[in-house]
Amino acid sequence: MADPDAREPIEGKLAFAVKRGKLLMTHIDTVHAELREVQGEAAE
């Protein structure tokens, strides 16, 4: 029997971190895009 709290499978490269006691997950592509944005703003 399937777990009713289970999430849908996620494809791609993922990054995990614990922040304030909570597990965070994001796609690597999202992290890279956010870093490029921050670096671009810092360069201005």
mmCIF entry with sequence, helices, sheets and N, C-alpha, C, O atoms, coordinates in Angstrom:
data_MODEL
# 
_entry.id   MODEL 
# 
_entity.id                         1 
_entity.type                       polymer 
_entity.pdbx_number_of_molecules   1 
# 
_entity_poly.entity_id                      1 
_entity_poly.type                           'polypeptide(L)' 
_entity_poly.nstd_linkage                   no 
_entity_poly.nstd_monomer                   no 
_entity_poly.pdbx_seq_one_letter_code       MADPDAREPIEGKLAFAVKRGKLLMTHIDTVHAELREVQGEAAE 
_entity_poly.pdbx_seq_one_letter_code_can   MADPDAREPIEGKLAFAVKRGKLLMTHIDTVHAELREVQGEAAE 
_entity_poly.pdbx_strand_id                 A 
# 
loop_
_entity_poly_seq.entity_id 
_entity_poly_seq.num 
_entity_poly_seq.mon_id 
_entity_poly_seq.hetero 
1 1  MET n 
1 2  ALA n 
1 3  ASP n 
1 4  PRO n 
1 5  ASP n 
1 6  ALA n 
1 7  ARG n 
1 8  GLU n 
1 9  PRO n 
1 10 ILE n 
1 11 GLU n 
1 12 GLY n 
1 13 LYS n 
1 14 LEU n 
1 15 ALA n 
1 16 PHE n 
1 17 ALA n 
1 18 VAL n 
1 19 LYS n 
1 20 ARG n 
1 21 GLY n 
1 22 LYS n 
1 23 LEU n 
1 24 LEU n 
1 25 MET n 
1 26 THR n 
1 27 HIS n 
1 28 ILE n 
1 29 ASP n 
1 30 THR n 
1 31 VAL n 
1 32 HIS n 
1 33 ALA n 
1 34 GLU n 
1 35 LEU n 
1 36 ARG n 
1 37 GLU n 
1 38 VAL n 
1 39 GLN n 
1 40 GLY n 
1 41 GLU n 
1 42 ALA n 
1 43 ALA n 
1 44 GLU n 
# 
_struct_asym.id          A 
_struct_asym.entity_id   1 
# 
_struct_conf.conf_type_id            HELX_P 
_struct_conf.id                      HELX_P1 
_struct_conf.pdbx_PDB_helix_id       AA1 
_struct_conf.beg_label_comp_id       ILE 
_struct_conf.beg_label_asym_id       A 
_struct_conf.beg_label_seq_id        28 
_struct_conf.pdbx_beg_PDB_ins_code   ? 
_struct_conf.end_label_comp_id       ALA 
_struct_conf.end_label_asym_id       A 
_struct_conf.end_label_seq_id        43 
_struct_conf.pdbx_end_PDB_ins_code   ? 
_struct_conf.beg_auth_comp_id        ILE 
_struct_conf.beg_auth_asym_id        A 
_struct_conf.beg_auth_seq_id         28 
_struct_conf.end_auth_comp_id        ALA 
_struct_conf.end_auth_asym_id        A 
_struct_conf.end_auth_seq_id         43 
_struct_conf.pdbx_PDB_helix_class    1 
_struct_conf.details                 ? 
_struct_conf.pdbx_PDB_helix_length   16 
# 
_struct_conf_type.id          HELX_P 
_struct_conf_type.criteria    ? 
_struct_conf_type.reference   ? 
# 
_struct_sheet.id               AA1 
_struct_sheet.type             ? 
_struct_sheet.number_strands   2 
_struct_sheet.details          ? 
# 
_struct_sheet_order.sheet_id     AA1 
_struct_sheet_order.range_id_1   1 
_struct_sheet_order.range_id_2   2 
_struct_sheet_order.offset       ? 
_struct_sheet_order.sense        anti-parallel 
# 
loop_
_struct_sheet_range.sheet_id 
_struct_sheet_range.id 
_struct_sheet_range.beg_label_comp_id 
_struct_sheet_range.beg_label_asym_id 
_struct_sheet_range.beg_label_seq_id 
_struct_sheet_range.pdbx_beg_PDB_ins_code 
_struct_sheet_range.end_label_comp_id 
_struct_sheet_range.end_label_asym_id 
_struct_sheet_range.end_label_seq_id 
_struct_sheet_range.pdbx_end_PDB_ins_code 
_struct_sheet_range.beg_auth_comp_id 
_struct_sheet_range.beg_auth_asym_id 
_struct_sheet_range.beg_auth_seq_id 
_struct_sheet_range.end_auth_comp_id 
_struct_sheet_range.end_auth_asym_id 
_struct_sheet_range.end_auth_seq_id 
AA1 1 LEU A 14 ? LYS A 19 ? LEU A 14 LYS A 19 
AA1 2 LYS A 22 ? HIS A 27 ? LYS A 22 HIS A 27 
# 
loop_
_atom_site.group_PDB 
_atom_site.id 
_atom_site.type_symbol 
_atom_site.label_atom_id 
_atom_site.label_alt_id 
_atom_site.label_comp_id 
_atom_site.label_asym_id 
_atom_site.label_entity_id 
_atom_site.label_seq_id 
_atom_site.pdbx_PDB_ins_code 
_atom_site.Cartn_x 
_atom_site.Cartn_y 
_atom_site.Cartn_z 
_atom_site.occupancy 
_atom_site.B_iso_or_equiv 
_atom_site.pdbx_formal_charge 
_atom_site.auth_seq_id 
_atom_site.auth_comp_id 
_atom_site.auth_asym_id 
_atom_site.auth_atom_id 
_atom_site.pdbx_PDB_model_num 
ATOM 1   N N  . MET A 1 1  ? 0.857  -1.184 0.000   1.00 0.00 ? 1  MET A N  1 
ATOM 2   C CA . MET A 1 1  ? 0.000  0.000  0.000   1.00 0.00 ? 1  MET A CA 1 
ATOM 3   C C  . MET A 1 1  ? 0.900  1.244  0.000   1.00 0.00 ? 1  MET A C  1 
ATOM 4   O O  . MET A 1 1  ? 1.887  1.301  0.733   1.00 0.00 ? 1  MET A O  1 
ATOM 5   N N  . ALA A 1 2  ? 0.558  2.214  -0.809  1.00 0.00 ? 2  ALA A N  1 
ATOM 6   C CA . ALA A 1 2  ? 1.349  3.444  -0.944  1.00 0.00 ? 2  ALA A CA 1 
ATOM 7   C C  . ALA A 1 2  ? 1.146  4.352  0.266   1.00 0.00 ? 2  ALA A C  1 
ATOM 8   O O  . ALA A 1 2  ? 0.057  4.420  0.836   1.00 0.00 ? 2  ALA A O  1 
ATOM 9   N N  . ASP A 1 3  ? 2.206  5.037  0.639   1.00 0.00 ? 3  ASP A N  1 
ATOM 10  C CA . ASP A 1 3  ? 2.160  5.997  1.738   1.00 0.00 ? 3  ASP A CA 1 
ATOM 11  C C  . ASP A 1 3  ? 1.381  7.231  1.272   1.00 0.00 ? 3  ASP A C  1 
ATOM 12  O O  . ASP A 1 3  ? 1.762  7.839  0.272   1.00 0.00 ? 3  ASP A O  1 
ATOM 13  N N  . PRO A 1 4  ? 0.306  7.619  1.959   1.00 0.00 ? 4  PRO A N  1 
ATOM 14  C CA . PRO A 1 4  ? -0.479 8.788  1.520   1.00 0.00 ? 4  PRO A CA 1 
ATOM 15  C C  . PRO A 1 4  ? 0.290  10.106 1.621   1.00 0.00 ? 4  PRO A C  1 
ATOM 16  O O  . PRO A 1 4  ? -0.081 11.089 0.980   1.00 0.00 ? 4  PRO A O  1 
ATOM 17  N N  . ASP A 1 5  ? 1.371  10.131 2.432   1.00 0.00 ? 5  ASP A N  1 
ATOM 18  C CA . ASP A 1 5  ? 2.172  11.341 2.573   1.00 0.00 ? 5  ASP A CA 1 
ATOM 19  C C  . ASP A 1 5  ? 3.339  11.392 1.596   1.00 0.00 ? 5  ASP A C  1 
ATOM 20  O O  . ASP A 1 5  ? 4.094  12.364 1.578   1.00 0.00 ? 5  ASP A O  1 
ATOM 21  N N  . ALA A 1 6  ? 3.491  10.349 0.785   1.00 0.00 ? 6  ALA A N  1 
ATOM 22  C CA . ALA A 1 6  ? 4.620  10.299 -0.156  1.00 0.00 ? 6  ALA A CA 1 
ATOM 23  C C  . ALA A 1 6  ? 4.458  11.362 -1.238  1.00 0.00 ? 6  ALA A C  1 
ATOM 24  O O  . ALA A 1 6  ? 3.349  11.689 -1.661  1.00 0.00 ? 6  ALA A O  1 
ATOM 25  N N  . ARG A 1 7  ? 5.589  11.881 -1.666  1.00 0.00 ? 7  ARG A N  1 
ATOM 26  C CA . ARG A 1 7  ? 5.599  12.892 -2.730  1.00 0.00 ? 7  ARG A CA 1 
ATOM 27  C C  . ARG A 1 7  ? 5.792  12.214 -4.074  1.00 0.00 ? 7  ARG A C  1 
ATOM 28  O O  . ARG A 1 7  ? 6.198  11.054 -4.144  1.00 0.00 ? 7  ARG A O  1 
ATOM 29  N N  . GLU A 1 8  ? 5.503  12.935 -5.124  1.00 0.00 ? 8  GLU A N  1 
ATOM 30  C CA . GLU A 1 8  ? 5.754  12.441 -6.468  1.00 0.00 ? 8  GLU A CA 1 
ATOM 31  C C  . GLU A 1 8  ? 7.261  12.360 -6.690  1.00 0.00 ? 8  GLU A C  1 
ATOM 32  O O  . GLU A 1 8  ? 8.005  13.168 -6.135  1.00 0.00 ? 8  GLU A O  1 
ATOM 33  N N  . PRO A 1 9  ? 7.723  11.404 -7.486  1.00 0.00 ? 9  PRO A N  1 
ATOM 34  C CA . PRO A 1 9  ? 9.163  11.324 -7.778  1.00 0.00 ? 9  PRO A CA 1 
ATOM 35  C C  . PRO A 1 9  ? 9.659  12.606 -8.459  1.00 0.00 ? 9  PRO A C  1 
ATOM 36  O O  . PRO A 1 9  ? 8.941  13.218 -9.248  1.00 0.00 ? 9  PRO A O  1 
ATOM 37  N N  . ILE A 1 10 ? 10.873 12.994 -8.147  1.00 0.00 ? 10 ILE A N  1 
ATOM 38  C CA . ILE A 1 10 ? 11.463 14.201 -8.720  1.00 0.00 ? 10 ILE A CA 1 
ATOM 39  C C  . ILE A 1 10 ? 12.692 13.793 -9.509  1.00 0.00 ? 10 ILE A C  1 
ATOM 40  O O  . ILE A 1 10 ? 13.546 13.059 -9.012  1.00 0.00 ? 10 ILE A O  1 
ATOM 41  N N  . GLU A 1 11 ? 12.777 14.268 -10.735 1.00 0.00 ? 11 GLU A N  1 
ATOM 42  C CA . GLU A 1 11 ? 13.915 13.937 -11.582 1.00 0.00 ? 11 GLU A CA 1 
ATOM 43  C C  . GLU A 1 11 ? 14.913 15.082 -11.591 1.00 0.00 ? 11 GLU A C  1 
ATOM 44  O O  . GLU A 1 11 ? 14.551 16.237 -11.369 1.00 0.00 ? 11 GLU A O  1 
ATOM 45  N N  . GLY A 1 12 ? 16.164 14.755 -11.846 1.00 0.00 ? 12 GLY A N  1 
ATOM 46  C CA . GLY A 1 12 ? 17.207 15.759 -11.958 1.00 0.00 ? 12 GLY A CA 1 
ATOM 47  C C  . GLY A 1 12 ? 18.118 15.761 -10.749 1.00 0.00 ? 12 GLY A C  1 
ATOM 48  O O  . GLY A 1 12 ? 17.967 14.948 -9.837  1.00 0.00 ? 12 GLY A O  1 
ATOM 49  N N  . LYS A 1 13 ? 19.063 16.682 -10.752 1.00 0.00 ? 13 LYS A N  1 
ATOM 50  C CA . LYS A 1 13 ? 20.023 16.802 -9.654  1.00 0.00 ? 13 LYS A CA 1 
ATOM 51  C C  . LYS A 1 13 ? 19.412 17.667 -8.556  1.00 0.00 ? 13 LYS A C  1 
ATOM 52  O O  . LYS A 1 13 ? 18.861 18.737 -8.816  1.00 0.00 ? 13 LYS A O  1 
ATOM 53  N N  . LEU A 1 14 ? 19.525 17.180 -7.333  1.00 0.00 ? 14 LEU A N  1 
ATOM 54  C CA . LEU A 1 14 ? 18.922 17.871 -6.200  1.00 0.00 ? 14 LEU A CA 1 
ATOM 55  C C  . LEU A 1 14 ? 19.975 18.243 -5.167  1.00 0.00 ? 14 LEU A C  1 
ATOM 56  O O  . LEU A 1 14 ? 21.001 17.574 -5.050  1.00 0.00 ? 14 LEU A O  1 
ATOM 57  N N  . ALA A 1 15 ? 19.721 19.307 -4.421  1.00 0.00 ? 15 ALA A N  1 
ATOM 58  C CA . ALA A 1 15 ? 20.571 19.717 -3.318  1.00 0.00 ? 15 ALA A CA 1 
ATOM 59  C C  . ALA A 1 15 ? 19.717 19.707 -2.050  1.00 0.00 ? 15 ALA A C  1 
ATOM 60  O O  . ALA A 1 15 ? 18.553 20.106 -2.073  1.00 0.00 ? 15 ALA A O  1 
ATOM 61  N N  . PHE A 1 16 ? 20.306 19.250 -0.950  1.00 0.00 ? 16 PHE A N  1 
ATOM 62  C CA . PHE A 1 16 ? 19.601 19.186 0.321   1.00 0.00 ? 16 PHE A CA 1 
ATOM 63  C C  . PHE A 1 16 ? 20.364 19.987 1.368   1.00 0.00 ? 16 PHE A C  1 
ATOM 64  O O  . PHE A 1 16 ? 21.593 20.046 1.344   1.00 0.00 ? 16 PHE A O  1 
ATOM 65  N N  . ALA A 1 17 ? 19.627 20.598 2.281   1.00 0.00 ? 17 ALA A N  1 
ATOM 66  C CA . ALA A 1 17 ? 20.233 21.329 3.388   1.00 0.00 ? 17 ALA A CA 1 
ATOM 67  C C  . ALA A 1 17 ? 19.257 21.328 4.556   1.00 0.00 ? 17 ALA A C  1 
ATOM 68  O O  . ALA A 1 17 ? 18.050 21.172 4.371   1.00 0.00 ? 17 ALA A O  1 
ATOM 69  N N  . VAL A 1 18 ? 19.790 21.502 5.756   1.00 0.00 ? 18 VAL A N  1 
ATOM 70  C CA . VAL A 1 18 ? 18.951 21.651 6.944   1.00 0.00 ? 18 VAL A CA 1 
ATOM 71  C C  . VAL A 1 18 ? 19.087 23.092 7.405   1.00 0.00 ? 18 VAL A C  1 
ATOM 72  O O  . VAL A 1 18 ? 20.188 23.576 7.665   1.00 0.00 ? 18 VAL A O  1 
ATOM 73  N N  . LYS A 1 19 ? 17.947 23.770 7.501   1.00 0.00 ? 19 LYS A N  1 
ATOM 74  C CA . LYS A 1 19 ? 17.931 25.164 7.926   1.00 0.00 ? 19 LYS A CA 1 
ATOM 75  C C  . LYS A 1 19 ? 16.850 25.320 8.986   1.00 0.00 ? 19 LYS A C  1 
ATOM 76  O O  . LYS A 1 19 ? 15.680 25.014 8.756   1.00 0.00 ? 19 LYS A O  1 
ATOM 77  N N  . ARG A 1 20 ? 17.268 25.800 10.149  1.00 0.00 ? 20 ARG A N  1 
ATOM 78  C CA . ARG A 1 20 ? 16.337 25.989 11.273  1.00 0.00 ? 20 ARG A CA 1 
ATOM 79  C C  . ARG A 1 20 ? 15.572 24.701 11.597  1.00 0.00 ? 20 ARG A C  1 
ATOM 80  O O  . ARG A 1 20 ? 14.384 24.732 11.919  1.00 0.00 ? 20 ARG A O  1 
ATOM 81  N N  . GLY A 1 21 ? 16.277 23.571 11.503  1.00 0.00 ? 21 GLY A N  1 
ATOM 82  C CA . GLY A 1 21 ? 15.676 22.286 11.861  1.00 0.00 ? 21 GLY A CA 1 
ATOM 83  C C  . GLY A 1 21 ? 14.771 21.676 10.809  1.00 0.00 ? 21 GLY A C  1 
ATOM 84  O O  . GLY A 1 21 ? 14.127 20.660 11.072  1.00 0.00 ? 21 GLY A O  1 
ATOM 85  N N  . LYS A 1 22 ? 14.702 22.271 9.619   1.00 0.00 ? 22 LYS A N  1 
ATOM 86  C CA . LYS A 1 22 ? 13.857 21.737 8.553   1.00 0.00 ? 22 LYS A CA 1 
ATOM 87  C C  . LYS A 1 22 ? 14.713 21.330 7.365   1.00 0.00 ? 22 LYS A C  1 
ATOM 88  O O  . LYS A 1 22 ? 15.679 22.008 7.015   1.00 0.00 ? 22 LYS A O  1 
ATOM 89  N N  . LEU A 1 23 ? 14.344 20.216 6.753   1.00 0.00 ? 23 LEU A N  1 
ATOM 90  C CA . LEU A 1 23 ? 15.056 19.745 5.575   1.00 0.00 ? 23 LEU A CA 1 
ATOM 91  C C  . LEU A 1 23 ? 14.564 20.515 4.356   1.00 0.00 ? 23 LEU A C  1 
ATOM 92  O O  . LEU A 1 23 ? 13.365 20.566 4.081   1.00 0.00 ? 23 LEU A O  1 
ATOM 93  N N  . LEU A 1 24 ? 15.497 21.108 3.634   1.00 0.00 ? 24 LEU A N  1 
ATOM 94  C CA . LEU A 1 24 ? 15.168 21.848 2.421   1.00 0.00 ? 24 LEU A CA 1 
ATOM 95  C C  . LEU A 1 24 ? 15.711 21.090 1.219   1.00 0.00 ? 24 LEU A C  1 
ATOM 96  O O  . LEU A 1 24 ? 16.765 20.459 1.308   1.00 0.00 ? 24 LEU A O  1 
ATOM 97  N N  . MET A 1 25 ? 15.013 21.144 0.117   1.00 0.00 ? 25 MET A N  1 
ATOM 98  C CA . MET A 1 25 ? 15.438 20.478 -1.101  1.00 0.00 ? 25 MET A CA 1 
ATOM 99  C C  . MET A 1 25 ? 15.206 21.426 -2.270  1.00 0.00 ? 25 MET A C  1 
ATOM 100 O O  . MET A 1 25 ? 14.181 22.106 -2.326  1.00 0.00 ? 25 MET A O  1 
ATOM 101 N N  . THR A 1 26 ? 16.148 21.474 -3.197  1.00 0.00 ? 26 THR A N  1 
ATOM 102 C CA . THR A 1 26 ? 15.990 22.291 -4.383  1.00 0.00 ? 26 THR A CA 1 
ATOM 103 C C  . THR A 1 26 ? 16.716 21.633 -5.539  1.00 0.00 ? 26 THR A C  1 
ATOM 104 O O  . THR A 1 26 ? 17.598 20.799 -5.334  1.00 0.00 ? 26 THR A O  1 
ATOM 105 N N  . HIS A 1 27 ? 16.351 22.002 -6.738  1.00 0.00 ? 27 HIS A N  1 
ATOM 106 C CA . HIS A 1 27 ? 17.059 21.531 -7.927  1.00 0.00 ? 27 HIS A CA 1 
ATOM 107 C C  . HIS A 1 27 ? 18.372 22.289 -8.045  1.00 0.00 ? 27 HIS A C  1 
ATOM 108 O O  . HIS A 1 27 ? 18.425 23.486 -7.761  1.00 0.00 ? 27 HIS A O  1 
ATOM 109 N N  . ILE A 1 28 ? 19.429 21.607 -8.459  1.00 0.00 ? 28 ILE A N  1 
ATOM 110 C CA . ILE A 1 28 ? 20.740 22.240 -8.634  1.00 0.00 ? 28 ILE A CA 1 
ATOM 111 C C  . ILE A 1 28 ? 20.633 23.408 -9.613  1.00 0.00 ? 28 ILE A C  1 
ATOM 112 O O  . ILE A 1 28 ? 21.260 24.445 -9.397  1.00 0.00 ? 28 ILE A O  1 
ATOM 113 N N  . ASP A 1 29 ? 19.851 23.262 -10.684 1.00 0.00 ? 29 ASP A N  1 
ATOM 114 C CA . ASP A 1 29 ? 19.702 24.330 -11.674 1.00 0.00 ? 29 ASP A CA 1 
ATOM 115 C C  . ASP A 1 29 ? 19.145 25.598 -11.036 1.00 0.00 ? 29 ASP A C  1 
ATOM 116 O O  . ASP A 1 29 ? 19.560 26.700 -11.392 1.00 0.00 ? 29 ASP A O  1 
ATOM 117 N N  . THR A 1 30 ? 18.211 25.455 -10.098 1.00 0.00 ? 30 THR A N  1 
ATOM 118 C CA . THR A 1 30 ? 17.627 26.601 -9.407  1.00 0.00 ? 30 THR A CA 1 
ATOM 119 C C  . THR A 1 30 ? 18.685 27.307 -8.572  1.00 0.00 ? 30 THR A C  1 
ATOM 120 O O  . THR A 1 30 ? 18.753 28.536 -8.562  1.00 0.00 ? 30 THR A O  1 
ATOM 121 N N  . VAL A 1 31 ? 19.514 26.532 -7.869  1.00 0.00 ? 31 VAL A N  1 
ATOM 122 C CA . VAL A 1 31 ? 20.573 27.105 -7.037  1.00 0.00 ? 31 VAL A CA 1 
ATOM 123 C C  . VAL A 1 31 ? 21.543 27.893 -7.905  1.00 0.00 ? 31 VAL A C  1 
ATOM 124 O O  . VAL A 1 31 ? 21.920 29.010 -7.552  1.00 0.00 ? 31 VAL A O  1 
ATOM 125 N N  . HIS A 1 32 ? 21.951 27.327 -9.034  1.00 0.00 ? 32 HIS A N  1 
ATOM 126 C CA . HIS A 1 32 ? 22.895 28.006 -9.923  1.00 0.00 ? 32 HIS A CA 1 
ATOM 127 C C  . HIS A 1 32 ? 22.298 29.302 -10.474 1.00 0.00 ? 32 HIS A C  1 
ATOM 128 O O  . HIS A 1 32 ? 22.998 30.311 -10.563 1.00 0.00 ? 32 HIS A O  1 
ATOM 129 N N  . ALA A 1 33 ? 21.035 29.288 -10.838 1.00 0.00 ? 33 ALA A N  1 
ATOM 130 C CA . ALA A 1 33 ? 20.388 30.492 -11.367 1.00 0.00 ? 33 ALA A CA 1 
ATOM 131 C C  . ALA A 1 33 ? 20.353 31.586 -10.296 1.00 0.00 ? 33 ALA A C  1 
ATOM 132 O O  . ALA A 1 33 ? 20.620 32.752 -10.587 1.00 0.00 ? 33 ALA A O  1 
ATOM 133 N N  . GLU A 1 34 ? 20.022 31.206 -9.056  1.00 0.00 ? 34 GLU A N  1 
ATOM 134 C CA . GLU A 1 34 ? 19.970 32.186 -7.971  1.00 0.00 ? 34 GLU A CA 1 
ATOM 135 C C  . GLU A 1 34 ? 21.356 32.756 -7.677  1.00 0.00 ? 34 GLU A C  1 
ATOM 136 O O  . GLU A 1 34 ? 21.490 33.952 -7.420  1.00 0.00 ? 34 GLU A O  1 
ATOM 137 N N  . LEU A 1 35 ? 22.393 31.906 -7.715  1.00 0.00 ? 35 LEU A N  1 
ATOM 138 C CA . LEU A 1 35 ? 23.751 32.392 -7.482  1.00 0.00 ? 35 LEU A CA 1 
ATOM 139 C C  . LEU A 1 35 ? 24.181 33.358 -8.574  1.00 0.00 ? 35 LEU A C  1 
ATOM 140 O O  . LEU A 1 35 ? 24.832 34.364 -8.288  1.00 0.00 ? 35 LEU A O  1 
ATOM 141 N N  . ARG A 1 36 ? 23.826 33.067 -9.825  1.00 0.00 ? 36 ARG A N  1 
ATOM 142 C CA . ARG A 1 36 ? 24.174 33.972 -10.923 1.00 0.00 ? 36 ARG A CA 1 
ATOM 143 C C  . ARG A 1 36 ? 23.487 35.315 -10.738 1.00 0.00 ? 36 ARG A C  1 
ATOM 144 O O  . ARG A 1 36 ? 24.084 36.359 -11.002 1.00 0.00 ? 36 ARG A O  1 
ATOM 145 N N  . GLU A 1 37 ? 22.229 35.299 -10.283 1.00 0.00 ? 37 GLU A N  1 
ATOM 146 C CA . GLU A 1 37 ? 21.499 36.546 -10.035 1.00 0.00 ? 37 GLU A CA 1 
ATOM 147 C C  . GLU A 1 37 ? 22.198 37.375 -8.960  1.00 0.00 ? 37 GLU A C  1 
ATOM 148 O O  . GLU A 1 37 ? 22.416 38.573 -9.138  1.00 0.00 ? 37 GLU A O  1 
ATOM 149 N N  . VAL A 1 38 ? 22.547 36.739 -7.854  1.00 0.00 ? 38 VAL A N  1 
ATOM 150 C CA . VAL A 1 38 ? 23.195 37.434 -6.741  1.00 0.00 ? 38 VAL A CA 1 
ATOM 151 C C  . VAL A 1 38 ? 24.548 37.986 -7.178  1.00 0.00 ? 38 VAL A C  1 
ATOM 152 O O  . VAL A 1 38 ? 24.892 39.119 -6.843  1.00 0.00 ? 38 VAL A O  1 
ATOM 153 N N  . GLN A 1 39 ? 25.314 37.195 -7.921  1.00 0.00 ? 39 GLN A N  1 
ATOM 154 C CA . GLN A 1 39 ? 26.615 37.660 -8.397  1.00 0.00 ? 39 GLN A CA 1 
ATOM 155 C C  . GLN A 1 39 ? 26.466 38.843 -9.358  1.00 0.00 ? 39 GLN A C  1 
ATOM 156 O O  . GLN A 1 39 ? 27.272 39.773 -9.329  1.00 0.00 ? 39 GLN A O  1 
ATOM 157 N N  . GLY A 1 40 ? 25.441 38.806 -10.201 1.00 0.00 ? 40 GLY A N  1 
ATOM 158 C CA . GLY A 1 40 ? 25.191 39.907 -11.121 1.00 0.00 ? 40 GLY A CA 1 
ATOM 159 C C  . GLY A 1 40 ? 24.833 41.187 -10.392 1.00 0.00 ? 40 GLY A C  1 
ATOM 160 O O  . GLY A 1 40 ? 25.287 42.266 -10.771 1.00 0.00 ? 40 GLY A O  1 
ATOM 161 N N  . GLU A 1 41 ? 24.017 41.078 -9.343  1.00 0.00 ? 41 GLU A N  1 
ATOM 162 C CA . GLU A 1 41 ? 23.638 42.247 -8.559  1.00 0.00 ? 41 GLU A CA 1 
ATOM 163 C C  . GLU A 1 41 ? 24.832 42.807 -7.806  1.00 0.00 ? 41 GLU A C  1 
ATOM 164 O O  . GLU A 1 41 ? 24.963 44.024 -7.672  1.00 0.00 ? 41 GLU A O  1 
ATOM 165 N N  . ALA A 1 42 ? 25.693 41.945 -7.319  1.00 0.00 ? 42 ALA A N  1 
ATOM 166 C CA . ALA A 1 42 ? 26.872 42.388 -6.558  1.00 0.00 ? 42 ALA A CA 1 
ATOM 167 C C  . ALA A 1 42 ? 27.875 43.108 -7.470  1.00 0.00 ? 42 ALA A C  1 
ATOM 168 O O  . ALA A 1 42 ? 28.612 43.987 -7.023  1.00 0.00 ? 42 ALA A O  1 
ATOM 169 N N  . ALA A 1 43 ? 27.893 42.726 -8.743  1.00 0.00 ? 43 ALA A N  1 
ATOM 170 C CA . ALA A 1 43 ? 28.838 43.318 -9.685  1.00 0.00 ? 43 ALA A CA 1 
ATOM 171 C C  . ALA A 1 43 ? 28.403 44.717 -10.118 1.00 0.00 ? 43 ALA A C  1 
ATOM 172 O O  . ALA A 1 43 ? 29.216 45.507 -10.599 1.00 0.00 ? 43 ALA A O  1 
ATOM 173 N N  . GLU A 1 44 ? 27.124 45.014 -9.945  1.00 0.00 ? 44 GLU A N  1 
ATOM 174 C CA . GLU A 1 44 ? 26.612 46.329 -10.410 1.00 0.00 ? 44 GLU A CA 1 
ATOM 175 C C  . GLU A 1 44 ? 26.987 47.452 -9.488  1.00 0.00 ? 44 GLU A C  1 
ATOM 176 O O  . GLU A 1 44 ? 26.633 48.603 -9.741  1.00 0.00 ? 44 GLU A O  1 
# 
